[in-house]
Amino acid sequence: MSAMVDKQQLCHHFSLHAHDYDLVTAVQAEMGDELLARVRRSADTARFRQILELGCGTGRLTAALRRDFPEAHLTAVDFSADMLALARQRLGHDSRVEWVHGDAESLALGAFPPPELVIANAMIQWLSDPPTALRHFAALAKANALFAFSGFAAGTFGELRDAFAQAESDLGREPVQRVMPMLAADEWLQLARQVWPRAELHVDPVVVCYPSLRDFVRTIKLTGASMAGRSPRSIIDRPLYQRLREIYDERHGDPATGAVRATWCRFHLLARNSA
């Protein structure tokens, strides 16, 4: 997976579509709510005095963290300056929030007080080097700190991947990677347990309906998971799109409404640093 994540290109993409992000990320918003609920159920939240949020995006989860932990100091990090600006606007001036523009994978040790909670919603699937990044996150935090991550695993958009493969085969074309590859859920758990032996992972797939295939593809593009346009071979031309739509509508569509179904394979990962 690491070879497929171009951080510079991904950051540019998120910055370009920052103002549209909240409009197409209902799945991610639900994941954030569930992640926070799991934190509250699994920890003595009163002890949280320092919280580190990785990949804060437009600040939806940041605002919820400020609401639920009003006495804690929160450090919110994102590599997109445009996303970070929207998060600042959402929360307004708050002396208990420190905004950091930077890559979570390269945060300097000691740059801020070690947190008791490290949290990231719908972010870790974009790590360029997951094994190294998880170890780095562990080093940033206090002993017995809680780590709460959510993300997407292999199986996400499986319908679309299969439909692309069939469409390309029907047109006599070589297959092209058009959706970002993702690690399987059990791979994430194995990686996490190399750092936190008692890490727990909960898989939570959800099937979402979209008004049309075009709406679904637009959602993927705006959320960063599309590789279309990242190379000349990944561009979706008219013949390919027409065949793709025929296949997708037949396999995963509603003939009466034109709506289509798509699977998001979500997961939540919780772990603790060794005391």
Backbone hydrogen bonds, N-H to C=O, Kabsch-Sander energy under -0.5 kcal/mol:
donor,donor_aa,acceptor,acceptor_aa,energy
4,M,1,M,-1.7
5,V,1,M,-0.7
5,V,2,S,-0.9
6,D,4,M,-0.8
7,K,5,V,-0.9
10,L,6,D,-2.8
11,C,7,K,-2.8
12,H,8,Q,-2.0
13,H,9,Q,-2.2
14,F,10,L,-2.5
15,S,11,C,-2.4
16,L,12,H,-2.4
17,H,13,H,-1.8
18,A,15,S,-1.0
20,D,17,H,-1.2
21,Y,17,H,-1.0
21,Y,18,A,-0.7
23,L,20,D,-1.0
24,V,20,D,-0.7
24,V,21,Y,-1.3
29,A,25,T,-2.1
30,E,26,A,-2.2
31,M,27,V,-2.1
32,G,28,Q,-2.2
33,D,29,A,-1.9
34,E,30,E,-2.4
35,L,31,M,-2.7
36,L,32,G,-2.3
37,A,33,D,-2.0
38,R,34,E,-2.3
39,V,35,L,-1.9
40,R,36,L,-2.3
41,R,37,A,-1.8
42,S,38,R,-1.6
43,A,39,V,-1.0
45,T,43,A,-1.5
47,R,44,D,-2.0
48,F,45,T,-1.6
49,R,47,R,-0.8
51,I,73,H,-2.7
52,L,117,L,-2.8
53,E,51,I,-0.5
53,E,75,T,-3.0
54,L,52,L,-0.6
54,L,119,I,-2.6
55,G,77,V,-1.1
56,C,77,V,-2.5
59,G,56,C,-2.1
63,A,59,G,-2.3
64,A,60,R,-1.4
65,L,61,L,-2.6
66,R,62,T,-2.2
67,R,63,A,-1.9
68,D,64,A,-2.5
69,F,65,L,-2.4
72,A,69,F,-1.3
73,H,49,R,-3.0
74,L,96,R,-3.3
75,T,51,I,-3.0
76,A,74,L,-0.6
76,A,98,E,-2.7
77,V,53,E,-2.6
78,D,100,V,-2.0
81,A,79,F,-0.6
84,L,80,S,-2.4
85,A,81,A,-2.0
86,L,82,D,-1.6
87,A,83,M,-2.1
88,R,84,L,-2.3
89,Q,85,A,-2.0
90,R,86,L,-2.2
91,L,87,A,-1.9
92,G,88,R,-2.3
97,V,94,D,-1.8
98,E,74,L,-3.1
99,W,97,V,-0.5
100,V,76,A,-2.9
102,G,78,D,-1.7
102,G,100,V,-0.8
106,S,103,D,-1.9
107,L,104,A,-1.0
111,A,108,A,-1.7
116,E,50,Q,-2.5
117,L,50,Q,-1.3
118,V,146,L,-2.7
119,I,52,L,-2.6
120,A,148,A,-2.1
122,A,120,A,-0.5
123,M,150,S,-1.2
124,I,150,S,-0.8
126,W,123,M,-2.4
127,L,124,I,-1.5
133,A,129,D,-2.7
134,L,130,P,-2.7
135,R,131,P,-1.6
136,H,132,T,-2.2
137,F,133,A,-2.6
138,A,134,L,-2.0
139,A,135,R,-1.8
140,L,136,H,-1.3
141,A,137,F,-0.8
141,A,138,A,-0.8
142,K,115,P,-2.4
145,A,142,K,-1.7
146,L,116,E,-3.0
147,F,271,A,-3.2
148,A,118,V,-2.7
149,F,269,L,-2.9
150,S,120,A,-2.0
151,G,267,F,-2.0
153,A,265,C,-2.7
154,A,183,L,-2.3
156,T,153,A,-1.8
157,F,263,T,-3.4
158,G,155,G,-1.7
161,R,157,F,-2.3
162,D,158,G,-2.3
163,A,159,E,-2.2
164,F,160,L,-2.6
165,A,161,R,-2.2
166,Q,162,D,-2.3
167,A,163,A,-2.6
168,E,164,F,-2.8
169,S,165,A,-2.0
170,D,166,Q,-2.7
171,L,167,A,-1.7
172,G,169,S,-1.3
173,R,168,E,-3.3
178,R,176,V,-0.8
180,M,225,A,-3.3
188,W,184,A,-1.8
189,L,185,A,-2.0
190,Q,186,D,-2.1
191,L,187,E,-2.4
192,A,188,W,-2.6
193,R,189,L,-2.4
194,Q,190,Q,-0.8
194,Q,191,L,-0.7
195,V,191,L,-0.6
195,V,192,A,-1.4
196,W,192,A,-3.7
199,A,196,W,-2.3
200,E,270,L,-2.9
202,H,268,H,-2.8
203,V,201,L,-0.5
204,D,266,R,-3.5
206,V,264,W,-2.2
208,V,206,V,-0.5
208,V,262,A,-3.1
210,Y,260,V,-2.7
216,F,212,S,-1.9
217,V,213,L,-2.9
218,R,214,R,-2.2
219,T,215,D,-2.0
220,I,216,F,-2.1
221,K,217,V,-2.2
222,L,218,R,-2.6
223,T,219,T,-1.7
224,G,221,K,-1.1
225,A,220,I,-1.4
226,S,220,I,-1.0
227,M,178,R,-2.8
228,A,178,R,-0.6
230,R,227,M,-2.1
234,S,231,S,-1.6
235,I,231,S,-0.5
235,I,232,P,-0.9
237,D,235,I,-0.9
241,Y,237,D,-2.6
242,Q,238,R,-2.7
243,R,239,P,-2.1
244,L,240,L,-2.7
245,R,241,Y,-2.7
246,E,242,Q,-2.0
247,I,243,R,-2.3
248,Y,244,L,-2.9
249,D,245,R,-2.9
250,E,246,E,-1.8
251,R,247,I,-2.3
252,H,248,Y,-3.2
253,G,249,D,-1.3
254,D,259,A,-2.5
257,T,254,D,-0.7
258,G,254,D,-3.4
260,V,210,Y,-2.3
261,R,252,H,-2.1
262,A,208,V,-1.8
264,W,206,V,-2.8
265,C,263,T,-0.5
266,R,204,D,-0.7
266,R,264,W,-1.2
267,F,151,G,-2.1
268,H,202,H,-2.2
269,L,149,F,-3.6
270,L,200,E,-2.6
271,A,147,F,-2.1
273,N,145,A,-2.2
